[in-house]
Amino acid sequence: MNVAQVVFSMENNILEVRNLVKHFEVSKSLLSRNKKIVKAVDGISFDIKAGETLGLVGQSGCGKTTTARSLCLLDPKTSGNVNFYNPETNSMESFDNIDEEGLKVFRRNIQMIFQDPYESLNPRWTIKDIIKEPLDIHNIGSLSEREEAVIEILRTVGLTPPENYLGRYPHEISGGQRQRVSIARTLVMKPKFVVCDEPTSMLDVSIRISIMDLMLNLAKELDVSYLYITHDLAVARYMCNRIAVMFNGKIVEIAETEELLQNPIHPYTKRLISSIPIPDPSFKRDQYQIDFDQLDNIISKNPDEKMVDVGGGHFIATHDTKEFFIDS
Amino acid sequence: MSTPLLEVENLSMHYDTLEGNVDAVKNISFTVNSGESFGLVGESGCGKTSVAMTLLQLQPENSVITQGSIKLDGKELIGLSENDLRKVRWDSISIVFQGAMNAWNPVIKIGEQIREAMREHYPENTKQENINKIIELFRMVGLDESITDRYPHELSGGMKQRAVIALALSCDPKVIIADEPTTALDVVIQDQILNEIKKVQDLLGLSLIYISHDIAVIAEMTDKIAVMYAGSIVEIGPTKDVFKTPKHSYTRALLDSTPSIRGEKKKLRSLDGEPPSLINEITGCSFSPRCPTPTEKCKNQSVEMNLIKVGENHFADECCSGCV
């Protein structure tokens, strides 16, 4: 195994991200020599503790999914340090430049749940094949043990009796059940850390809560940590211990969930909070406006800025926020 | 606000399919006053969009309206010839479809596409009059006038959706149906579009029928709501009353399953099970299999769907109004 060992002193962290950068090169036209760089993720840092759920919220295109894909080694990062806890060696390790063997260790412990349960399951495979695949790839247990594991995990995610689901195909079950299958496939590996990319945004309201509850229960039961990506702060509040707010590739504020919602400091966080509809007709939301272009300007002018702790683990970006604040 | 602008009475519609009749709209009645916002809320497949399509009689060919009437300004719409309907659509009632922003023709400029609709309905207008009108509408929905000369692919999702709203306003309708107009947009853009719709509605005194599965959006946008389940309206009343004192256990369940960023963080309740298939005849209360607190009465197969008065202008299905 060729895994560079970096021991961090932090206690019980499952993930440590320092200055993660992911740039994409796009050329303006076929013949143009000037390469344009899209800074999808531009130097973000955060930790996730064991058993914790960190929410990553922001508008579409702010770099949430790119962050997820970089963390999961689906897209190689441009620069920065990412360290995961490796339960097999009981230490924090960087998985940069790993060989095939190292990648297998990585994939056993870090998994991902995708947004669309209609597109992320192979339509020609039965539920049993879909859930068993990771066990086959990692060669875990004997054939009969694998089948038992599949039945066990189906029961855990609430698809009971499991025998009724084993032989079915994805098109034969509903959207909520499909997302349960996705979760089963992810958790059958008993990962320590799961990246969830909007796992409930495609589901109907009534089903959404049961999937969210299932994930919360499984986190406790199986001791999993989540990075939970969503654009909906109400969902993030329900799911997450802490929330990081992202804007144009940067994290602008990060705090405990209730602290962030009660005492938001960064104007972008305030804008995001003020745009969430409240299910109470007698409540009138504040209209909070900011100048997004100005904010973008300031952020791109200060590429190396640091986050400061304003107390109790509440971090905000240090740039001057007066310039893009519109008093309303 | 006294005489209803739109009156729907006992409307029923089914789709004729190979597997049998799908009863998508069952005996629905509601009224919308001039300048009022009316919300239709429910899970996917409960018949919300079918109601919208039936109002405009744009439903697919395999659908059959079996009973009921739709009156706009006292004039019956059911049974009108296609020619007469063309005058009602867009002139009187227009619609913003779900995902309408993706329905722009990619090779025609936005302004030209809106003018096409206006030419059809106002053949007497000059080109310049139409262009001026479009620019005025664009200002109203917060778009720059230069957008008229842009192609759809040059615009962001939010801009395209604003242009769709301008298109829906182009022939001065009295009623706008908005069918999940913000579902594909992110929260900040959604907030802007909702504000735009509210502003335009106030400015022009329009009636709005707002269809959504998102009960938080409905709470903010409407004066009156109807909760739909399995093709029927199970509760209808002033939005404030329905949210404050929901009478039907399905409404209760919808409210209990909606997370909010305000107030105490509460344990949300999921609604187990799935809505019934609309192909089979449903006997008894359609919600009883999923009702969290069913009574003996609910299990009785002979109960009929029946809206009873539960408050001022507030009605709920008799069976489940006792279950909350």
HADDOCK unambig.tbl for C-alpha pairs under 7 A between the chains (distance, minus, plus):
assign (segid A and resid 59 and name CA) (segid B and resid 186 and name CA) 6.03 0.50 0.50
assign (segid A and resid 60 and name CA) (segid B and resid 186 and name CA) 6.23 0.50 0.50
assign (segid A and resid 204 and name CA) (segid B and resid 43 and name CA) 6.41 0.50 0.50
assign (segid A and resid 204 and name CA) (segid B and resid 44 and name CA) 6.78 0.50 0.50
assign (segid A and resid 205 and name CA) (segid B and resid 257 and name CA) 6.86 0.50 0.50
assign (segid A and resid 206 and name CA) (segid B and resid 254 and name CA) 6.72 0.50 0.50
assign (segid A and resid 206 and name CA) (segid B and resid 257 and name CA) 6.09 0.50 0.50
assign (segid A and resid 206 and name CA) (segid B and resid 270 and name CA) 5.73 0.50 0.50
assign (segid A and resid 206 and name CA) (segid B and resid 271 and name CA) 5.15 0.50 0.50
assign (segid A and resid 207 and name CA) (segid B and resid 270 and name CA) 6.63 0.50 0.50
assign (segid A and resid 207 and name CA) (segid B and resid 271 and name CA) 6.71 0.50 0.50
assign (segid A and resid 209 and name CA) (segid B and resid 257 and name CA) 6.26 0.50 0.50
assign (segid A and resid 209 and name CA) (segid B and resid 268 and name CA) 6.91 0.50 0.50
assign (segid A and resid 209 and name CA) (segid B and resid 269 and name CA) 6.96 0.50 0.50
assign (segid A and resid 209 and name CA) (segid B and resid 270 and name CA) 5.18 0.50 0.50
assign (segid A and resid 210 and name CA) (segid B and resid 270 and name CA) 5.24 0.50 0.50
assign (segid A and resid 231 and name CA) (segid B and resid 186 and name CA) 6.90 0.50 0.50
assign (segid A and resid 231 and name CA) (segid B and resid 187 and name CA) 6.88 0.50 0.50
assign (segid A and resid 233 and name CA) (segid B and resid 261 and name CA) 6.90 0.50 0.50
assign (segid A and resid 234 and name CA) (segid B and resid 259 and name CA) 5.40 0.50 0.50
assign (segid A and resid 234 and name CA) (segid B and resid 260 and name CA) 4.92 0.50 0.50
assign (segid A and resid 234 and name CA) (segid B and resid 261 and name CA) 4.96 0.50 0.50
assign (segid A and resid 235 and name CA) (segid B and resid 259 and name CA) 6.28 0.50 0.50
assign (segid A and resid 237 and name CA) (segid B and resid 261 and name CA) 6.75 0.50 0.50
assign (segid A and resid 238 and name CA) (segid B and resid 259 and name CA) 6.92 0.50 0.50
assign (segid A and resid 272 and name CA) (segid B and resid 188 and name CA) 6.49 0.50 0.50
assign (segid A and resid 275 and name CA) (segid B and resid 187 and name CA) 6.23 0.50 0.50
assign (segid A and resid 275 and name CA) (segid B and resid 188 and name CA) 5.57 0.50 0.50
assign (segid A and resid 275 and name CA) (segid B and resid 191 and name CA) 5.29 0.50 0.50
assign (segid A and resid 276 and name CA) (segid B and resid 187 and name CA) 6.55 0.50 0.50
assign (segid A and resid 277 and name CA) (segid B and resid 216 and name CA) 5.35 0.50 0.50
assign (segid A and resid 277 and name CA) (segid B and resid 217 and name CA) 5.64 0.50 0.50
assign (segid A and resid 277 and name CA) (segid B and resid 220 and name CA) 7.00 0.50 0.50
assign (segid A and resid 278 and name CA) (segid B and resid 216 and name CA) 5.12 0.50 0.50
assign (segid A and resid 278 and name CA) (segid B and resid 260 and name CA) 6.17 0.50 0.50
assign (segid A and resid 279 and name CA) (segid B and resid 215 and name CA) 6.15 0.50 0.50
assign (segid A and resid 279 and name CA) (segid B and resid 216 and name CA) 3.74 0.50 0.50
assign (segid A and resid 279 and name CA) (segid B and resid 219 and name CA) 5.49 0.50 0.50
assign (segid A and resid 279 and name CA) (segid B and resid 260 and name CA) 6.80 0.50 0.50
assign (segid A and resid 280 and name CA) (segid B and resid 216 and name CA) 6.99 0.50 0.50
assign (segid A and resid 280 and name CA) (segid B and resid 219 and name CA) 5.81 0.50 0.50
assign (segid A and resid 280 and name CA) (segid B and resid 243 and name CA) 6.86 0.50 0.50
assign (segid A and resid 281 and name CA) (segid B and resid 219 and name CA) 4.64 0.50 0.50
assign (segid A and resid 281 and name CA) (segid B and resid 220 and name CA) 5.51 0.50 0.50
assign (segid A and resid 281 and name CA) (segid B and resid 239 and name CA) 6.80 0.50 0.50
assign (segid A and resid 281 and name CA) (segid B and resid 240 and name CA) 5.63 0.50 0.50
assign (segid A and resid 282 and name CA) (segid B and resid 240 and name CA) 6.75 0.50 0.50
